[in-house]
Amino acid sequence: MQNSTRNSGTGQTPDTTQGPDADATQSAVPGGVRRPRIGIPVRLSNSAEDPDPRVAKANSLFGCIVSLIRDVGGEPVLLTPESLEGGLNGAPGSETAGGGAPGSGRADGGTSDGVKAADAPMALDGVVLPGGGDVDPRLYGEEPGPSLYDVNAEQDRLDIAVARRALDAGTPVLGICRGHQLLNVLYGGTLVQDMTPGTVPHRQIPAAANRPWVWHEVTISPGSKVAKMYAGAANPEPGGTASADAGAAADEAAADDAGAIEVKIASGHHQAVDRVAPGLLVTAVADDGTVEALEDPDRWVASVQWHPEALELTEEQRLAPFREFVEACRTP
């Protein structure tokens, strides 16, 4: 992580030894502007071994996140279990797509995978905790129920270790879907293991890889970090497209009389935040009261239950949240 302290976080000085010309080859964009290094823990489950369509979708979305981070000026750094040995090591995301076995440092459905390089320590400017399988309920003091899928102890260890080191260092963190739930657990909260169907649909039943989303509105608190992430998407660039399934999700974000922002989002989760952890604020909710976003008011830590990387959204709607996050990582 970075050796500087952000907000109230207290950091440790990491080993930032680099190979020759590492900054020049990995961290510069045209004009000499430094690319913030964004750590992303890889997905360890392989859809070839688990036929649940949600596993393949999570791996594909991992690749989307890597691409979006790069597109908005960040340098993706893929973090593997080996990354935890002697500090957080990783490999900048490459342009190579392909398969890989669990633990290989490659997402089997991703579009922008990377080759692990445990001998290349990288100081991180930010961390994204992506979607994936269910967090082990034992981590929040409950016994596992029958509805869980893709519970992976190694994935939990990797994601938690990466998140803890980021929090200790005061490094900005963005959680997405599983990452949102994981942050709540890490801060001391609990989860609903399987949501009861209600007035707002949160997932496709049954799950399907080709129709992963339901679309519903969330109300985002004005002035929150998540509100700032979506302020840039209020006026999408011309030429963006969205599928018919997205419907009104391609509409502009609308502010109500109280200043809250209404955004239609891509939702695909069967778990949710139950008891909100101490130290976190709820900054977005669905009409049924589901906690859709959380943030730490004392540091740049925020999470969303939905998928801002969903391909059905316009290009600008996908880029804007990640652009805001990367800019936060760029600021000392």
N, C-alpha and C positions, 0 to 999 in steps of 0.2 A: 504494500500500500504506500501511499505518499508518506514522506517523512515530515510533512507539515501538518498542523492541527487545523481542522475545520470546525467552526462553531464551538460546541461544547465537547467534541470528541477528543480523547487523549490518544496520541499515536505513539508507536514505537518506530525506531529508525530501521527500515528494512535493508537488506543487501540489494543494492541497485547496480551491481556490476553488469556491464553490457559488453557485447562484442563490438568490434570495430565498426564505426559508422552506423550503429544501431538506430540512433535518433534520426539520422539522415535518411535511412531506408524505410523506417517503419512509422515515424511520427511526424513527418512533414507533409503538408499539402502544398499545392502551387501557391507561390507567394511567400513560402517560408513559415506559414502559420503552423504551430505545433498541434498535432492531433492528440487529444486526450486519450489515454489508454483506458479502455473500458473492459473490465474483467467479466467474463460470462462463464459460469460453471457448465461444463458439457452435460448432455443427457446420456445416461449410462444404460438405459433400457433399449433393446433392439427389437424392432417390430417383426423381424424374421423369427424371433423366439417368442414373442407375445402377440397373438393375433388380434388383441383388442384394438379397434381402430383409433382409439384415443392415444395410444403409444405412437403410432405412425404420425398422427397429426401433431403431437407435441414435438417430435423430432423435426418435422417439416417447418414448424413455426420457429424452432430454434434457429434454423438457417435464415429465416426471414428477419429475425431480430439482428443477427450478425450483419446481414446486408444493410439493414436500415441504419445501424450504428455507423457503418462505414460511409453510407451515403450522406449522412449529415455532418461528417467531418471527424468522427471518432475513429480510433484504432481498436478493433475488437481483439481481445486477448482471451483465448480459450483456455479455461482452467480445468485441469484433470486431477484425479486423486493424487497423482505424483506431484502436483503443484504445491501440495501442503508440506512437502519435505524440504526443510531448510528455507521456508518462506514461500510466498506465492509466486510460482513460476508459471509460464504459459507460453503459447505460441500465438503470434498475431494471426488472425484469420486469413486463410489463403483464398484463392478463387477456385479451389479444387472442390468438386462435388463428388460424392461417392459414399459407399457403405463403410461399415466398420463394426467390429465386435464391441460388446460392452466393455467400457474402460479403455477403449482405444483412443479416446479424445476426438471422435468423429460422430456426428449425428447421422443416422442412417437414412434420413429423409431430407437432410438440410441442403440448401443451395450454396452455402458458403462455409464449408468445413475447414478445419485447420489440423495440422500435424502437431502432435504434442512435442514439446521441447523442454524437458525438465531441467536442462542446463542453461536456460536463458531467462534469468530472473528479470521481472518487469515491475517497475513501480506503477501502481494503478492509480488512476485519477477518478475512477467510478466503478460501480458494480451493478450489473443487471441480473436479477434472479428470475429466470424464465419459468414458463409453465411446465407441467409434467404430471406424474402420478401423485397419489395421495401421500401426505405426510403421515408417518407412523403415529397413531393416536397415543402410544405409550409416551411420546415426547411431551404430551400435555396431560398426562395422568389418567388416560382412559384405556380400556381394553378395546382391541380392534373389533369392529362390527362386520357383518357379512357383506356389506356393500362396497368395500374398499377395492381399489384396483392399483396395480403397478406400485405397490409399496416396496421400496428399495432402500435398505439400510445404508448401502454405500452412497446412494444419491443424497439421502438425508445428511450423512456425515459431511459430504463434500459441500453441499449448499450451506449448511449451518456454519461450517468452518470458514467458508468464504465470507458469509454475512457477518460473522462475529469479528473477523479481522478488519473488515471494512468499518464496522461500527466503532471498534476500538481506535481506529486510525482517523475517525472523523471524515471518512470518504463517503461521498454521495452514493446512495443506494436506491434503485428502482426495482420494485417487485411487481411481477405480472402473474396473475392467476394463482398458481401454486406458490409463486414467490410472495404474493400478497398474504396468503395464508401462513406461509413459513415465517414471515416477519412477525405476524401476530403471535405465533407460538413462541418464537425466540424472545419476544418482549414479555412473555408470561401469560398470554391469552389462550383461549381454547377454540375449537372448531366444531361445527355441526358436521357429523360424519356423513350424513346423507339427508339432503333437504327434502322435506315433504312438499309435494306439488301444491302450489298456491295460486294467487292471483296474477303473479308475474312468472312467465316461463324463463328458466335460467339455462336449460339444456335441451337438446334433441333427445327424445325417447322413442325408440332405442337409439343409442349412439351410432353415428355413421360417419365415416371418413369423408364422404363426398358432400354431406350436409351437416357441418359441425356446429353451426351457430343458430341461436335464436337471437332476435334483435329486440331490445327494449330500452327505454330511457332511464337515465340516471340523473340525479340532481347533484351538482357539484358546488360546494361552498365557495362563495366569492373570496378572492384573495388567497386561496390555498395554492399549494404547489401544483396540484393536479389541474386547477383552474387555469393556471399560467401555461401548463402544458397544452391545453386545448384552446387557449386564446389565439394561438397562431394558426389554428385550423378553422377559424370562424369564416374565413373567406378563401375557400380552396382555389388553387391556381386553375386557370382554364385548361381544359383538356383532360382533367382527371375523370376516371370512370369508376362505376360501381355496379355490381351485379343487380339483377332484379330482386334477388333475395334480400339485398341490403335495404331496399326500399328507401324509407326516409332517413336511413343512416347516412346517406350522402348529403343530407340537408345541412345547412349551416347550424352551428351551435347557437342556441337562442338564450338570451338572458331574460329572467322574469323580473317582476317589479322589485323584488328584494335584492336583486343583483346576482342570484344564483344562476348557474349555467345548466341548461338542459342539453344533454348529449345522448344520442341513440348509439348504443354500443353492441359489439359482438360478444355474446355470452355463451359459455359452454362449460359449466361447472356443476357438480352435484354436491360439493361441500361449500361451506361458507364460514365466515367469522361468527363465532358464538359470543363468548365473553371477550370484550375488547381489552387488550393488554394495557396495564398502566403505562403511561408515557406516550401513548398513541392517541391521536384525535381522529374521529370519523369525519371525512371530508367529502364523501359522496354516498348516497343511498339510492336504492330502487324504491318504487312506489310501495312495495310490500315490506319495507324496512330493512332489507338485506344490506349489510355493510359492503359498499362497493369500492371504497377507497379509504386509506389510512395514511397518516403522516406523523412524523415526530416534529413537534413545533420548535425544538431546540437545535435541529440539524437538518441537512438535506437528506431525508429519508422519506420516501413516499411509495405507495403501492396501490395497484388497481386490480379489481377482481376480473375485469374484462380483458380483451385482447386488442390492444391498439395496433398490432401488427397484421390484423386480419386482411387478407388479400382482396376482399370484396369492397374495402374502403377506397376512396380516391387516393392518389399518390400523396397529395398534400396532407390529407387527414392521417395517413400512416407516418409521414415524416415529422409532422409538427411536434408530437409528444417527445420523440427521441431527440429532436433538435434542441428542445428546451432543456432536456436532461443533460445532453452533451455540453451545452453552454454552461450549465451549472457546474459541471466537472471541470470546465476550462478555467473557471474563476477561482483564484486562490482563496 
